[in-house]
């Protein structure tokens, strides 16, 4: 798998960041057939065919570790940019 990282700074409390991110997990499940589960209070695990990600909420940033399967690799740049933009919008 191809590994990518995305990091977005924020000025929210961890609870508020988690709340905002939680609001989009239903959309991920519906639109992308993704399985989204909170592993603990501040770590979201997202899985779907060809992609696995963990999103960790810290006091001042959200860090995403993303692994792409072979068929998703050609889209790595667009996927990374899309995640960064969406997170920046959610956490603004």
N, CA, C and O atoms as a GROMACS GRO file, in nm:
protein
  368
    1UNK      N    1   0.083  -0.119   0.000
    1UNK     CA    2   0.000   0.000   0.000
    1UNK      C    3   0.088   0.125   0.000
    1UNK      O    4   0.196   0.126   0.058
    2UNK      N    5   0.040   0.227  -0.065
    2UNK     CA    6   0.107   0.356  -0.070
    2UNK      C    7   0.064   0.438   0.052
    2UNK      O    8  -0.055   0.452   0.078
    3UNK      N    9   0.160   0.491   0.127
    3UNK     CA   10   0.128   0.564   0.250
    3UNK      C   11   0.139   0.714   0.227
    3UNK      O   12   0.234   0.763   0.166
    4UNK      N   13   0.040   0.786   0.277
    4UNK     CA   14   0.035   0.932   0.270
    4UNK      C   15   0.005   0.987   0.408
    4UNK      O   16  -0.051   0.918   0.494
    5UNK      N   17   0.042   1.111   0.430
    5UNK     CA   18   0.008   1.180   0.554
    5UNK      C   19  -0.049   1.316   0.520
    5UNK      O   20  -0.008   1.381   0.424
    6UNK      N   21  -0.145   1.358   0.602
    6UNK     CA   22  -0.204   1.491   0.590
    6UNK      C   23  -0.211   1.546   0.732
    6UNK      O   24  -0.249   1.475   0.825
    7UNK      N   25  -0.176   1.673   0.747
    7UNK     CA   26  -0.184   1.735   0.879
    7UNK      C   27  -0.248   1.873   0.863
    7UNK      O   28  -0.204   1.954   0.782
    8UNK      N   29  -0.350   1.898   0.942
    8UNK     CA   30  -0.422   2.026   0.936
    8UNK      C   31  -0.425   2.085   1.076
    8UNK      O   32  -0.468   2.020   1.172
    9UNK      N   33  -0.380   2.209   1.089
    9UNK     CA   34  -0.384   2.279   1.217
    9UNK      C   35  -0.527   2.326   1.246
    9UNK      O   36  -0.605   2.352   1.154
   10UNK      N   37  -0.560   2.336   1.373
   10UNK     CA   38  -0.691   2.390   1.413
   10UNK      C   39  -0.679   2.462   1.546
   10UNK      O   40  -0.580   2.447   1.618
   11UNK      N   41  -0.780   2.541   1.577
   11UNK     CA   42  -0.783   2.616   1.702
   11UNK      C   43  -0.906   2.578   1.784
   11UNK      O   44  -0.953   2.658   1.865
   12UNK      N   45  -0.958   2.460   1.763
   12UNK     CA   46  -1.077   2.412   1.832
   12UNK      C   47  -1.037   2.326   1.951
   12UNK      O   48  -0.923   2.281   1.961
   13UNK      N   49  -1.133   2.303   2.040
   13UNK     CA   50  -1.110   2.202   2.143
   13UNK      C   51  -1.114   2.065   2.075
   13UNK      O   52  -1.170   2.052   1.966
   14UNK      N   53  -1.057   1.965   2.138
   14UNK     CA   54  -1.063   1.830   2.080
   14UNK      C   55  -1.208   1.785   2.064
   14UNK      O   56  -1.244   1.724   1.963
   15UNK      N   57  -1.291   1.817   2.163
   15UNK     CA   58  -1.432   1.776   2.155
   15UNK      C   59  -1.503   1.840   2.037
   15UNK      O   60  -1.580   1.774   1.967
   16UNK      N   61  -1.477   1.969   2.013
   16UNK     CA   62  -1.540   2.037   1.900
   16UNK      C   63  -1.488   1.983   1.768
   16UNK      O   64  -1.565   1.964   1.674
   17UNK      N   65  -1.358   1.958   1.759
   17UNK     CA   66  -1.302   1.900   1.637
   17UNK      C   67  -1.364   1.763   1.610
   17UNK      O   68  -1.400   1.732   1.497
   18UNK      N   69  -1.376   1.683   1.714
   18UNK     CA   70  -1.436   1.550   1.698
   18UNK      C   71  -1.582   1.561   1.654
   18UNK      O   72  -1.627   1.487   1.567
   19UNK      N   73  -1.654   1.652   1.715
   19UNK     CA   74  -1.795   1.671   1.680
   19UNK      C   75  -1.810   1.708   1.532
   19UNK      O   76  -1.896   1.654   1.463
   20UNK      N   77  -1.727   1.800   1.485
   20UNK     CA   78  -1.736   1.842   1.345
   20UNK      C   79  -1.698   1.728   1.250
   20UNK      O   80  -1.762   1.709   1.147
   21UNK      N   81  -1.596   1.653   1.285
   21UNK     CA   82  -1.554   1.540   1.201
   21UNK      C   83  -1.661   1.431   1.202
   21UNK      O   84  -1.686   1.368   1.099
   22UNK      N   85  -1.723   1.408   1.317
   22UNK     CA   86  -1.828   1.306   1.328
   22UNK      C   87  -1.945   1.335   1.235
   22UNK      O   88  -2.011   1.243   1.186
   23UNK      N   89  -1.970   1.463   1.210
   23UNK     CA   90  -2.083   1.500   1.124
   23UNK      C   91  -2.065   1.452   0.980
   23UNK      O   92  -2.164   1.437   0.908
   24UNK      N   93  -1.941   1.428   0.937
   24UNK     CA   94  -1.919   1.386   0.799
   24UNK      C   95  -1.901   1.235   0.784
   24UNK      O   96  -1.892   1.185   0.672
   25UNK      N   97  -1.896   1.162   0.896
   25UNK     CA   98  -1.875   1.017   0.884
   25UNK      C   99  -1.993   0.948   0.815
   25UNK      O  100  -1.974   0.850   0.744
   26UNK      N  101  -2.114   0.997   0.835
   26UNK     CA  102  -2.230   0.938   0.767
   26UNK      C  103  -2.219   0.957   0.615
   26UNK      O  104  -2.253   0.868   0.538
   27UNK      N  105  -2.170   1.075   0.574
   27UNK     CA  106  -2.153   1.103   0.431
   27UNK      C  107  -2.046   1.010   0.372
   27UNK      O  108  -2.062   0.959   0.261
   28UNK      N  109  -1.938   0.987   0.447
   28UNK     CA  110  -1.834   0.894   0.400
   28UNK      C  111  -1.891   0.754   0.382
   28UNK      O  112  -1.862   0.686   0.284
   29UNK      N  113  -1.971   0.711   0.478
   29UNK     CA  114  -2.032   0.578   0.471
   29UNK      C  115  -2.128   0.569   0.353
   29UNK      O  116  -2.125   0.472   0.278
   30UNK      N  117  -2.211   0.670   0.337
   30UNK     CA  118  -2.312   0.669   0.231
   30UNK      C  119  -2.251   0.685   0.092
   30UNK      O  120  -2.282   0.607   0.002
   31UNK      N  121  -2.165   0.784   0.074
   31UNK     CA  122  -2.114   0.818  -0.059
   31UNK      C  123  -1.997   0.730  -0.105
   31UNK      O  124  -1.978   0.710  -0.224
   32UNK      N  125  -1.918   0.680  -0.009
   32UNK     CA  126  -1.798   0.605  -0.045
   32UNK      C  127  -1.794   0.464   0.011
   32UNK      O  128  -1.691   0.396   0.002
   33UNK      N  129  -1.903   0.418   0.069
   33UNK     CA  130  -1.910   0.284   0.129
   33UNK      C  131  -1.796   0.262   0.229
   33UNK      O  132  -1.738   0.153   0.236
   34UNK      N  133  -1.766   0.365   0.305
   34UNK     CA  134  -1.658   0.357   0.403
   34UNK      C  135  -1.713   0.315   0.539
   34UNK      O  136  -1.824   0.351   0.576
   35UNK      N  137  -1.633   0.240   0.611
   35UNK     CA  138  -1.665   0.201   0.748
   35UNK      C  139  -1.586   0.296   0.839
   35UNK      O  140  -1.464   0.301   0.833
   36UNK      N  141  -1.658   0.371   0.923
   36UNK     CA  142  -1.596   0.471   1.010
   36UNK      C  143  -1.623   0.436   1.156
   36UNK      O  144  -1.738   0.422   1.197
   37UNK      N  145  -1.516   0.420   1.233
   37UNK     CA  146  -1.529   0.385   1.375
   37UNK      C  147  -1.431   0.465   1.458
   37UNK      O  148  -1.314   0.479   1.422
   38UNK      N  149  -1.480   0.517   1.570
   38UNK     CA  150  -1.391   0.584   1.665
   38UNK      C  151  -1.323   0.475   1.747
   38UNK      O  152  -1.390   0.400   1.817
   39UNK      N  153  -1.191   0.468   1.738
   39UNK     CA  154  -1.110   0.368   1.806
   39UNK      C  155  -1.099   0.402   1.955
   39UNK      O  156  -1.106   0.314   2.041
   40UNK      N  157  -1.081   0.528   1.984
   40UNK     CA  158  -1.084   0.579   2.121
   40UNK      C  159  -1.138   0.721   2.111
   40UNK      O  160  -1.194   0.757   2.007
   41UNK      N  161  -1.125   0.799   2.212
   41UNK     CA  162  -1.184   0.932   2.211
   41UNK      C  163  -1.138   1.022   2.099
   41UNK      O  164  -1.216   1.109   2.057
   42UNK      N  165  -1.017   1.007   2.048
   42UNK     CA  166  -0.964   1.102   1.952
   42UNK      C  167  -0.906   1.038   1.826
   42UNK      O  168  -0.829   1.102   1.755
   43UNK      N  169  -0.940   0.915   1.799
   43UNK     CA  170  -0.887   0.846   1.680
   43UNK      C  171  -1.001   0.783   1.600
   43UNK      O  172  -1.073   0.696   1.650
   44UNK      N  173  -1.015   0.828   1.477
   44UNK     CA  174  -1.116   0.774   1.386
   44UNK      C  175  -1.046   0.684   1.284
   44UNK      O  176  -0.946   0.724   1.224
   45UNK      N  177  -1.098   0.564   1.266
   45UNK     CA  178  -1.046   0.471   1.167
   45UNK      C  179  -1.148   0.462   1.054
   45UNK      O  180  -1.266   0.437   1.076
   46UNK      N  181  -1.100   0.484   0.932
   46UNK     CA  182  -1.185   0.480   0.813
   46UNK      C  183  -1.130   0.372   0.720
   46UNK      O  184  -1.012   0.371   0.687
   47UNK      N  185  -1.219   0.282   0.678
   47UNK     CA  186  -1.179   0.173   0.589
   47UNK      C  187  -1.280   0.160   0.475
   47UNK      O  188  -1.400   0.175   0.494
   48UNK      N  189  -1.226   0.133   0.359
   48UNK     CA  190  -1.306   0.095   0.243
   48UNK      C  191  -1.214   0.022   0.149
   48UNK      O  192  -1.092   0.025   0.166
   49UNK      N  193  -1.268  -0.041   0.051
   49UNK     CA  194  -1.186  -0.117  -0.043
   49UNK      C  195  -1.082  -0.023  -0.106
   49UNK      O  196  -1.116   0.079  -0.165
   50UNK      N  197  -0.955  -0.060  -0.091
   50UNK     CA  198  -0.847   0.017  -0.150
   50UNK      C  199  -0.796   0.133  -0.067
   50UNK      O  200  -0.707   0.205  -0.111
   51UNK      N  201  -0.850   0.151   0.052
   51UNK     CA  202  -0.810   0.265   0.134
   51UNK      C  203  -0.831   0.235   0.282
   51UNK      O  204  -0.932   0.178   0.321
   52UNK      N  205  -0.735   0.273   0.361
   52UNK     CA  206  -0.747   0.266   0.506
   52UNK      C  207  -0.682   0.390   0.564
   52UNK      O  208  -0.572   0.428   0.523
   53UNK      N  209  -0.749   0.454   0.659
   53UNK     CA  210  -0.696   0.577   0.717
   53UNK      C  211  -0.722   0.579   0.867
   53UNK      O  212  -0.820   0.523   0.916
   54UNK      N  213  -0.632   0.646   0.938
   54UNK     CA  214  -0.658   0.677   1.078
   54UNK      C  215  -0.640   0.827   1.094
   54UNK      O  216  -0.542   0.884   1.046
   55UNK      N  217  -0.733   0.887   1.162
   55UNK     CA  218  -0.736   1.031   1.182
   55UNK      C  219  -0.722   1.055   1.331
   55UNK      O  220  -0.809   1.014   1.409
   56UNK      N  221  -0.615   1.122   1.372
   56UNK     CA  222  -0.589   1.147   1.513
   56UNK      C  223  -0.604   1.295   1.544
   56UNK      O  224  -0.544   1.380   1.479
   57UNK      N  225  -0.686   1.325   1.644
   57UNK     CA  226  -0.711   1.463   1.683
   57UNK      C  227  -0.621   1.499   1.800
   57UNK      O  228  -0.628   1.437   1.907
   58UNK      N  229  -0.536   1.599   1.779
   58UNK     CA  230  -0.451   1.652   1.885
   58UNK      C  231  -0.505   1.789   1.927
   58UNK      O  232  -0.602   1.838   1.869
   59UNK      N  233  -0.442   1.849   2.025
   59UNK     CA  234  -0.488   1.979   2.075
   59UNK      C  235  -0.488   2.087   1.968
   59UNK      O  236  -0.576   2.174   1.969
   60UNK      N  237  -0.392   2.083   1.876
   60UNK     CA  238  -0.376   2.192   1.780
   60UNK      C  239  -0.373   2.146   1.634
   60UNK      O  240  -0.352   2.228   1.544
   61UNK      N  241  -0.394   2.017   1.609
   61UNK     CA  242  -0.391   1.967   1.472
   61UNK      C  243  -0.466   1.835   1.460
   61UNK      O  244  -0.493   1.767   1.559
   62UNK      N  245  -0.497   1.801   1.337
   62UNK     CA  246  -0.552   1.670   1.303
   62UNK      C  247  -0.451   1.606   1.208
   62UNK      O  248  -0.413   1.666   1.108
   63UNK      N  249  -0.411   1.485   1.240
   63UNK     CA  250  -0.312   1.413   1.160
   63UNK      C  251  -0.380   1.290   1.100
   63UNK      O  252  -0.443   1.212   1.171
   64UNK      N  253  -0.366   1.274   0.970
   64UNK     CA  254  -0.424   1.161   0.899
   64UNK      C  255  -0.312   1.076   0.841
   64UNK      O  256  -0.226   1.126   0.769
   65UNK      N  257  -0.314   0.948   0.872
   65UNK     CA  258  -0.227   0.848   0.808
   65UNK      C  259  -0.317   0.771   0.713
   65UNK      O  260  -0.420   0.717   0.752
   66UNK      N  261  -0.277   0.766   0.589
   66UNK     CA  262  -0.362   0.709   0.484
   66UNK      C  263  -0.282   0.606   0.406
   66UNK      O  264  -0.168   0.631   0.365
   67UNK      N  265  -0.342   0.491   0.385
   67UNK     CA  266  -0.280   0.386   0.303
   67UNK      C  267  -0.371   0.358   0.184
   67UNK      O  268  -0.490   0.332   0.201
   68UNK      N  269  -0.313   0.365   0.065
   68UNK     CA  270  -0.389   0.342  -0.057
   68UNK      C  271  -0.350   0.210  -0.120
   68UNK      O  272  -0.232   0.176  -0.126
   69UNK      N  273  -0.448   0.138  -0.168
   69UNK     CA  274  -0.424   0.016  -0.242
   69UNK      C  275  -0.372   0.048  -0.381
   69UNK      O  276  -0.370   0.164  -0.423
   70UNK      N  277  -0.330  -0.053  -0.452
   70UNK     CA  278  -0.265  -0.037  -0.582
   70UNK      C  279  -0.353   0.037  -0.683
   70UNK      O  280  -0.301   0.117  -0.761
   71UNK      N  281  -0.482   0.014  -0.683
   71UNK     CA  282  -0.568   0.078  -0.781
   71UNK      C  283  -0.601   0.223  -0.746
   71UNK      O  284  -0.648   0.298  -0.832
   72UNK      N  285  -0.578   0.262  -0.622
   72UNK     CA  286  -0.603   0.400  -0.579
   72UNK      C  287  -0.478   0.487  -0.593
   72UNK      O  288  -0.488   0.610  -0.590
   73UNK      N  289  -0.361   0.427  -0.608
   73UNK     CA  290  -0.235   0.501  -0.613
   73UNK      C  291  -0.230   0.609  -0.719
   73UNK      O  292  -0.176   0.717  -0.692
   74UNK      N  293  -0.284   0.587  -0.839
   74UNK     CA  294  -0.278   0.694  -0.939
   74UNK      C  295  -0.352   0.821  -0.896
   74UNK      O  296  -0.327   0.929  -0.950
   75UNK      N  297  -0.442   0.807  -0.800
   75UNK     CA  298  -0.521   0.921  -0.754
   75UNK      C  299  -0.469   0.979  -0.623
   75UNK      O  300  -0.536   1.062  -0.562
   76UNK      N  301  -0.350   0.937  -0.580
   76UNK     CA  302  -0.296   0.977  -0.450
   76UNK      C  303  -0.292   1.128  -0.430
   76UNK      O  304  -0.333   1.177  -0.325
   77UNK      N  305  -0.245   1.201  -0.529
   77UNK     CA  306  -0.237   1.346  -0.517
   77UNK      C  307  -0.373   1.411  -0.499
   77UNK      O  308  -0.390   1.498  -0.414
   78UNK      N  309  -0.470   1.367  -0.580
   78UNK     CA  310  -0.605   1.424  -0.568
   78UNK      C  311  -0.671   1.385  -0.437
   78UNK      O  312  -0.740   1.466  -0.376
   79UNK      N  313  -0.650   1.261  -0.393
   79UNK     CA  314  -0.708   1.216  -0.266
   79UNK      C  315  -0.650   1.296  -0.151
   79UNK      O  316  -0.724   1.343  -0.064
   80UNK      N  317  -0.518   1.312  -0.150
   80UNK     CA  318  -0.452   1.388  -0.044
   80UNK      C  319  -0.501   1.533  -0.042
   80UNK      O  320  -0.534   1.587   0.064
   81UNK      N  321  -0.507   1.596  -0.158
   81UNK     CA  322  -0.552   1.735  -0.168
   81UNK      C  323  -0.698   1.748  -0.124
   81UNK      O  324  -0.735   1.844  -0.055
   82UNK      N  325  -0.781   1.653  -0.164
   82UNK     CA  326  -0.922   1.656  -0.125
   82UNK      C  327  -0.941   1.643   0.025
   82UNK      O  328  -1.022   1.714   0.084
   83UNK      N  329  -0.866   1.552   0.087
   83UNK     CA  330  -0.875   1.535   0.232
   83UNK      C  331  -0.829   1.662   0.303
   83UNK      O  332  -0.894   1.707   0.397
   84UNK      N  333  -0.718   1.719   0.258
   84UNK     CA  334  -0.666   1.841   0.320
   84UNK      C  335  -0.768   1.955   0.310
   84UNK      O  336  -0.789   2.027   0.407
   85UNK      N  337  -0.829   1.972   0.194
   85UNK     CA  338  -0.927   2.079   0.176
   85UNK      C  339  -1.050   2.057   0.262
   85UNK      O  340  -1.097   2.148   0.330
   86UNK      N  341  -1.102   1.935   0.260
   86UNK     CA  342  -1.222   1.906   0.338
   86UNK      C  343  -1.198   1.925   0.487
   86UNK      O  344  -1.281   1.983   0.557
   87UNK      N  345  -1.084   1.876   0.537
   87UNK     CA  346  -1.053   1.893   0.679
   87UNK      C  347  -1.036   2.039   0.716
   87UNK      O  348  -1.083   2.084   0.820
   88UNK      N  349  -0.968   2.115   0.629
   88UNK     CA  350  -0.950   2.258   0.655
   88UNK      C  351  -1.085   2.329   0.664
   88UNK      O  352  -1.105   2.415   0.750
   89UNK      N  353  -1.177   2.294   0.574
   89UNK     CA  354  -1.311   2.353   0.578
   89UNK      C  355  -1.387   2.313   0.704
   89UNK      O  356  -1.451   2.397   0.767
   90UNK      N  357  -1.380   2.187   0.741
   90UNK     CA  358  -1.452   2.136   0.858
   90UNK      C  359  -1.400   2.200   0.986
   90UNK      O  360  -1.478   2.231   1.076
   91UNK      N  361  -1.270   2.220   0.994
   91UNK     CA  362  -1.208   2.269   1.116
   91UNK      C  363  -1.193   2.421   1.122
   91UNK      O  364  -1.141   2.474   1.220
   92UNK      N  365  -1.239   2.491   1.019
   92UNK     CA  366  -1.228   2.638   1.015
   92UNK      C  367  -1.324   2.705   1.112
   92UNK      O  368  -1.327   2.827   1.122
   0.00000   0.00000   0.00000
